[in-house]
Amino acid sequence: MKSVVVALSILFVAAEAHAAPKAAKGTAHLCTGFEETLEGVWVDENNQPALRFRFGSNRNGTGCYAWLNANPKWNIEAPGALILDRVRWRGGLRQFKAGVAELVFDTTSGGARLVNLEGDEARGLIDQ
């Protein structure tokens, strides 16, 4: 019985170490009130959860992107949000592009892709 408790404790600690980050306090209102609101997590180069996101958009092209927790490794010191125009809906895809920066959310597969202003890319998963 003791070994079962130890094994479960190790599994719990390992699961917590790789758990998706929680949205910071005070972010529940960010990017809400749209026709569609997607939430998920961006993963780092080791495929570990790194940053929670929320993306709200309307068919008319308005949208909002929010990062919901801090991550100093990604140079994100605090949660925040951006209002977006020119969000395109194409079937299950939701896309926003401005110069090199791009956000793509695939509501069919649950995948997401982000390209920042420096051209760095991140992959993510939409909560299903």
Residue pairs with C-beta under 8 A, 6 or more apart in sequence:
18 48
18 49
19 49
20 41
20 49
20 52
21 41
21 49
21 50
21 51
21 52
21 68
21 69
21 71
22 52
22 69
23 52
23 54
23 68
23 69
23 79
24 68
24 69
24 70
24 78
24 79
26 79
27 54
27 66
27 68
27 69
27 79
30 54
30 64
30 66
30 68
30 79
30 81
31 37
31 54
31 55
31 56
31 63
31 64
31 65
31 66
31 81
32 54
32 56
33 56
34 56
34 57
34 58
34 62
34 63
34 64
35 57
35 58
35 59
36 56
36 57
36 58
36 94
36 107
37 54
37 55
37 56
38 54
38 55
38 56
38 94
38 105
38 107
38 112
38 126
38 127
39 52
39 53
39 54
39 55
39 126
39 127
40 52
40 53
40 110
40 112
40 124
40 125
40 126
40 127
41 49
41 50
41 51
41 52
41 53
41 124
41 125
41 127
42 49
42 50
42 51
42 53
42 112
42 114
42 122
42 123
42 124
43 49
43 50
43 122
43 123
43 124
43 125
44 50
44 73
44 122
50 71
50 73
50 74
50 122
51 67
51 68
51 69
51 71
51 74
51 76
51 122
52 67
52 68
52 69
53 65
53 66
53 67
53 68
53 112
53 124
54 64
54 65
54 66
54 68
55 63
55 64
55 65
55 66
55 94
55 103
55 105
56 63
56 64
57 63
57 64
57 84
57 87
57 89
57 94
58 87
59 89
61 85
61 86
61 87
61 88
62 83
62 84
62 85
62 87
63 83
63 84
63 85
63 87
63 94
63 96
64 81
64 82
64 83
64 84
65 81
65 82
65 84
65 96
65 103
66 79
66 80
66 81
66 82
67 76
67 79
67 80
67 81
68 79
69 76
69 79
70 76
70 77
70 78
70 79
84 96
84 103
86 96
86 97
86 98
87 94
87 95
87 96
88 94
88 95
88 96
91 108
92 106
92 107
92 108
92 109
93 104
93 105
93 106
93 107
94 103
94 104
94 105
94 107
95 102
95 103
95 104
95 105
96 102
96 103
97 103
99 117
100 115
100 117
100 118
100 119
101 115
101 116
101 117
102 113
102 114
102 115
103 112
103 113
103 114
104 112
104 113
104 114
105 111
105 112
105 126
106 112
106 126
107 126
110 125
110 126
110 128
111 123
111 124
111 125
111 126
112 123
112 124
112 125
112 126
113 121
113 122
113 123
113 124
114 121
114 122
114 123
114 124
115 121
116 122
